[in-house]
Amino acid sequence: MTAELASKLATQLSRALIGKPEVVRLLLTGLFARGHVLIEDMPGLGKTTLARALARAINCDFKRVQFTPDLLPTDIIGTSVYRQQDGTFEWRAGPIFTNILLADEINRATPRTQSALLEAMGELQISAEGTTHKLSRPFFVVATQNPIEHAGTYPLPESQLDRFMLKFDVGYPGADDEKRILFEHAAADTLQNIEQVLSREEVLVVQEAAKKVRVEPAIADYILEIVNETRNNPKLVSGVSPRGSVALFRAAQAHALIENRDYVVPDDIKALAVAVLAHRVIERASFDRRGGKSGQEIIRKILAKVAVTA
């Protein structure tokens, strides 16, 4: 039943992002695994449309924050405003109090502002002015960033990068898909074709079901061996942390559920390892912790090296 729900949702999102089923699968893996995703790519490839389509298809609150150099943490979290009428302070929640938060061009804001998301992404709560505010569930951050070489960008702090379960790109569409995009966008607004297929409560049900997907000890050993290879790789200053191991474990459970299985297989790990692990390592030569092409290639070589034990 839960796999059917996931399949219906994937079908709707494929209407918004034509010809990119793998991107849709990675996005849903992050959602159902109770993680967050970071999408790095050029403008105009459908990242924002995909996030909006997801919110529409699951009938969840959606907020978008355009990250700029002058954005402050309070612009995201919220602040207390003085009321002259009665001399009290009134809490006004920021856009982070939503179900799906699109952090658009996150690396154009300063590291201080980027870090305003840390507590929310890790603990589903916000601490402000001595008070803790709980966030509603589901809470899912879809962040986009321009390639780091672009002017006016700030590298994400390591602690911020580590909070994202998956990092991936969209890529240009194929010729036939782009032709279809031309005609469909000319005919109507893409989001008008998106129907609600899940409720907020059903998303939570799928998330709970993903937790129960069976992972054999041999699969866990396979994950740990991959992670251990990153910690002993001579090209890397720093390997994957235990948080990264847990992220790959949980993502594999969600991926198996999307594939209509109640158990994880090695192919789930192989399908996700680059997206989950590449942005968590630091290369010795460049100190690059951005999940770049070389970091991805290192993870691919590790996958080719580590024998499947299950």
C-alpha positions in Angstrom: 0.0 0.0 0.0 2.8 2.5 0.9 4.6 1.6 -2.3 1.5 2.5 -4.2 1.3 5.9 -2.5 5.0 6.5 -3.4 4.4 5.5 -7.0 1.4 7.9 -7.3 3.5 10.7 -6.0 6.4 9.9 -8.3 4.0 10.0 -11.3 2.7 13.5 -10.4 6.2 14.9 -9.9 7.3 13.5 -13.2 4.8 15.8 -14.8 6.6 18.8 -13.3 10.1 17.6 -14.0 9.9 15.8 -17.4 12.4 13.2 -18.2 14.2 13.0 -14.9 12.8 10.0 -13.0 16.1 9.5 -11.1 15.9 13.0 -9.7 12.3 12.5 -8.6 13.3 9.2 -6.9 16.1 10.9 -5.0 13.8 13.7 -3.9 11.2 11.2 -2.6 13.9 9.1 -0.9 14.9 12.2 1.1 11.3 12.9 2.0 10.3 9.4 3.1 13.6 8.9 4.9 12.9 12.0 7.0 16.0 13.8 5.6 16.6 16.9 3.5 18.0 17.4 0.0 20.5 19.9 -1.6 20.2 20.4 -5.3 23.2 22.0 -7.1 22.7 23.1 -10.7 22.3 26.0 -13.1 19.2 28.2 -12.9 16.2 27.3 -15.0 16.3 23.5 -14.8 13.1 23.1 -12.7 14.4 22.9 -9.1 11.8 25.4 -7.8 9.0 23.9 -9.9 9.8 20.4 -8.5 9.6 21.7 -4.9 6.3 23.5 -5.5 4.9 20.4 -7.3 5.7 18.2 -4.3 3.9 20.5 -1.9 0.9 20.6 -4.1 0.8 16.8 -4.6 0.8 16.1 -0.8 -1.3 19.1 0.2 1.4 20.5 2.5 2.3 24.1 3.5 5.0 25.5 1.3 7.3 28.5 1.9 10.1 29.8 -0.2 13.0 31.8 1.1 15.3 33.6 -1.4 18.7 33.5 0.2 20.6 36.8 -0.4 23.8 38.3 1.2 21.7 40.6 3.4 19.3 37.9 4.7 19.4 37.6 8.5 18.7 34.5 10.7 15.6 36.3 12.1 14.2 36.6 8.5 14.1 32.8 8.5 13.3 31.9 12.1 11.1 34.8 13.2 11.3 37.3 15.9 9.3 39.0 18.7 7.6 42.3 17.9 6.7 44.9 20.5 3.0 45.7 20.8 2.5 49.3 21.8 -1.2 48.7 22.6 -0.5 46.5 25.7 3.3 46.8 26.1 3.9 43.1 25.4 6.0 41.2 22.8 4.3 39.1 20.2 6.1 36.2 18.5 5.9 36.3 14.7 7.1 33.0 13.2 9.3 33.1 10.2 8.9 31.0 7.0 10.7 28.1 8.5 7.5 27.2 10.2 6.1 25.2 7.3 6.1 21.6 5.9 8.2 22.1 2.8 10.8 24.9 2.9 12.5 25.9 -0.4 15.8 27.5 0.5 16.5 29.0 -2.8 20.2 29.7 -3.8 21.2 28.9 -0.2 24.9 29.6 -0.9 24.2 33.3 -1.7 23.6 34.0 2.0 26.4 34.3 4.6 27.4 31.2 6.7 25.7 32.8 9.7 22.4 32.9 8.0 22.8 29.4 6.5 23.4 28.0 10.0 20.0 29.3 11.1 18.6 26.1 9.6 20.8 23.7 11.6 18.6 23.1 14.6 15.4 22.9 12.5 16.9 20.3 10.2 18.4 18.2 12.9 15.9 18.4 15.7 12.6 19.7 14.2 12.5 22.7 16.5 13.6 26.3 16.8 15.1 27.9 19.8 14.6 31.7 19.9 14.7 34.2 22.7 14.7 31.5 25.4 11.8 29.6 24.0 11.7 26.4 22.0 9.2 26.2 19.2 8.3 22.8 17.7 8.0 22.4 13.9 5.1 20.6 12.3 5.6 17.3 10.5 6.6 16.5 7.9 9.3 19.1 7.7 11.4 18.8 4.6 14.0 21.3 3.4 14.7 21.4 -0.4 17.7 23.7 -0.8 19.2 24.8 -4.1 22.6 26.3 -4.8 24.4 27.6 -7.8 27.7 26.0 -8.7 30.3 27.2 -6.3 32.4 28.8 -9.0 29.7 31.4 -9.6 30.3 35.0 -8.3 28.6 36.0 -5.0 28.5 32.5 -3.4 29.6 31.4 0.0 30.6 27.8 0.6 28.2 26.0 3.0 29.7 25.3 6.4 30.6 21.6 6.9 28.0 21.3 9.7 25.4 22.6 7.3 26.4 20.2 4.4 26.3 17.3 6.8 22.6 18.0 7.6 21.6 17.3 4.0 20.8 13.6 3.6 21.3 13.8 -0.2 23.0 16.2 -2.6 22.5 15.8 -6.4 22.0 17.8 -9.6 19.2 17.9 -12.2 21.1 18.2 -15.4 19.8 19.3 -18.8 16.9 17.4 -20.4 17.3 15.3 -23.5 16.2 16.7 -26.9 12.9 14.8 -26.9 12.1 15.8 -23.3 12.9 19.4 -23.9 10.6 19.5 -27.0 7.8 18.1 -24.8 8.6 20.8 -22.2 8.3 23.5 -24.9 4.8 22.5 -25.9 3.5 21.7 -22.4 4.8 25.0 -20.9 3.3 26.9 -23.8 -0.1 25.2 -23.3 -0.5 25.8 -19.5 1.2 26.4 -16.2 3.0 23.2 -15.2 1.7 23.2 -11.7 -1.9 23.2 -12.9 -1.4 19.6 -14.0 -0.3 18.5 -10.6 -3.0 16.7 -8.5 -3.1 16.0 -4.8 -2.5 12.2 -4.5 -1.4 12.0 -0.8 -2.4 13.8 2.3 0.0 15.1 5.0 -1.0 12.2 7.2 -0.3 9.7 4.5 3.2 11.1 4.1 3.8 10.4 7.8 2.5 6.9 7.3 5.0 6.2 4.5 7.8 7.7 6.6 6.9 5.3 9.4 6.7 2.4 7.0 10.2 3.3 5.7 11.6 2.9 9.2 10.4 -0.7 9.2 12.0 -1.8 6.0 14.3 -4.8 6.9 18.0 -4.3 6.8 20.1 -7.5 7.2 23.3 -7.4 9.2 25.3 -8.1 6.0 23.9 -5.0 4.4 24.8 -2.9 7.4 28.3 -4.4 7.2 28.4 -3.4 3.5 27.5 0.2 4.4 30.2 0.3 7.2 32.9 -1.1 4.9 32.1 1.6 2.3 32.2 4.3 5.0 35.4 2.9 6.4 37.1 3.1 3.0 36.4 6.9 2.9 38.1 7.2 6.3 41.2 5.4 5.1 41.4 6.8 1.6 44.8 8.6 1.0 43.1 11.2 -1.2 40.8 12.3 1.6 41.6 14.4 4.6 38.3 13.5 6.3 35.9 10.6 5.6 32.2 10.1 6.3 31.0 10.6 9.8 28.6 8.3 11.7 25.8 10.7 10.7 26.6 9.8 7.1 26.4 6.1 7.9 23.0 6.6 9.4 21.9 8.7 6.5 22.8 6.0 4.0 21.0 3.3 6.1 17.8 5.4 6.3 17.9 6.4 2.7 18.3 2.8 1.6 15.2 1.9 3.6 13.2 4.6 1.9 14.6 3.7 -1.6 13.7 0.0 -1.1 10.1 1.1 -0.2 9.9 3.2 -3.3 11.0 0.1 -5.3 8.2 -1.9 -3.7 10.3 -4.0 -1.4 10.2 -4.5 2.4 13.9 -5.2 2.5 17.1 -3.5 1.4 19.4 -5.0 -1.2 23.0 -3.9 -2.2 21.7 -2.2 -5.3 19.9 0.3 -3.0 23.2 1.2 -1.4 24.9 1.5 -4.8 22.1 3.7 -6.2 22.4 6.2 -3.2 26.0 6.1 -2.1 27.2 9.0 -4.3 24.3 11.3 -3.5 24.5 10.5 0.3 28.3 10.4 0.8 30.2 12.5 -1.7 29.3 15.9 -0.1 30.5 14.6 3.3 34.2 14.1 2.4 37.1 16.5 2.2 39.7 16.0 -0.5 43.4 16.3 0.5 44.4 18.2 -2.5 41.7 20.9 -2.6 40.0 20.7 0.7 36.8 20.5 -1.3 33.8 19.5 0.7 31.1 20.3 -1.9 30.4 16.9 -3.4 32.1 17.9 -6.6 32.9 15.6 -9.5 36.2 14.4 -8.0 34.5 13.6 -4.7 31.8 11.7 -6.6 34.4 9.8 -8.5 36.2 8.7 -5.3 32.9 7.3 -4.0 32.3 5.4 -7.3 35.8 3.9 -7.1 35.1 2.8 -3.5 31.9 1.1 -4.6 33.8 -0.7 -7.4 36.4 -1.8 -4.8 34.2 -3.0 -1.9 32.8 -6.5 -2.4 29.1 -7.0 -2.0 28.6 -9.2 1.1 24.9 -9.8 0.8 
